[in-house]
Amino acid sequence: MQQLADLAADAEARPRRPVPRLGDYAVGDQVEVTGNDLVALARAGELDPDRQDRAVELLRDLRLALP
């Protein structure tokens, strides 16, 4: 989650903030929030292709890590 949040912060040129560890059952919500930030940036044309590729890679790795 932290890396997704950092990608969005960097794309918006704002400070990075720590993503709290809320527990296993909150992971889906955290992915939704950080993912929505990145999707909004991509739709607005504010997320460069390298960051888009990195976000896809991170989400794929997260999915593969799930049981």
C-alpha atoms as one frame of an Amber mdcrd trajectory, in Angstrom:
protein
   0.000   0.000   0.000   2.749   2.407   0.890   4.305   2.200  -2.548   0.959
   2.907  -4.242   0.394   5.906  -1.994   3.929   7.130  -2.687   3.356   6.894
  -6.452   0.270   9.087  -6.168   2.011  11.585  -3.885   4.993  11.840  -6.220
   2.741  12.314  -9.257   0.950  15.163  -7.491   4.205  16.648  -6.162   2.959
  16.458  -2.603   4.683  15.068   0.488   4.587  11.346   1.096   2.608  10.257
   4.141   2.749   6.904   5.890  -0.097   4.476   5.253  -1.156   3.054   8.616
  -1.152  -0.685   9.253  -4.828  -1.341   9.994  -4.931  -5.102   9.815  -5.563
  -7.753   7.226  -9.258  -7.006   6.838  -8.593  -3.374   5.913  -6.213  -4.139
   3.039  -8.999  -4.106   0.460 -10.125  -0.665   1.573  -6.574   0.650   1.483
  -6.054  -0.731  -2.027  -9.306   0.918  -3.093  -8.299   4.333  -1.758  -4.752
   4.319  -3.095  -5.863   2.746  -6.368  -8.617   5.304  -6.887  -6.091   8.099
  -6.400  -3.888   6.611  -9.114  -6.794   5.977 -11.497  -7.983   9.568 -11.097
  -4.495  10.840 -11.890  -4.225   8.564 -14.934  -7.612   9.684 -16.269  -6.575
  13.302 -15.855  -3.362  12.631 -17.774  -1.264  13.389 -14.704   0.280   9.937
 -14.237   3.220   9.259 -16.503   3.546   5.859 -18.201   6.398   4.739 -15.957
   4.303   5.333 -12.839   1.328   3.615 -14.459   3.463   0.582 -15.224   4.808
   0.557 -11.678   1.290   0.732 -10.220   0.171  -2.215 -12.341   3.248  -4.161
 -11.258   2.601  -3.445  -7.575  -1.055  -4.444  -7.831  -0.159  -7.628  -9.692
   2.429  -8.524  -7.036  -0.092  -7.834  -4.285  -2.669 -10.075  -5.971  -0.149
 -12.876  -6.378   0.792 -12.616  -2.697  -2.787 -13.229  -1.574  -3.733 -16.777
  -0.602
